[in-house]
């Protein structure tokens, strides 16, 4: 999966994620249900628009230990 795109999976991550966490967003008072619904609709509209570009954030995981 490409991390950036004019089409495909990269453009679906944002609306799908917000749909899945919408109950928590509303329960925590971050946004109202109508606000979440509006933003989800806008994200799907962007997904359908071949001129819009969406991308995923770069996520890096690292680990280490403190020397003795």
Order of alpha helices (4+ residues) and beta strands (2+ residues): beta-alpha-alpha-beta
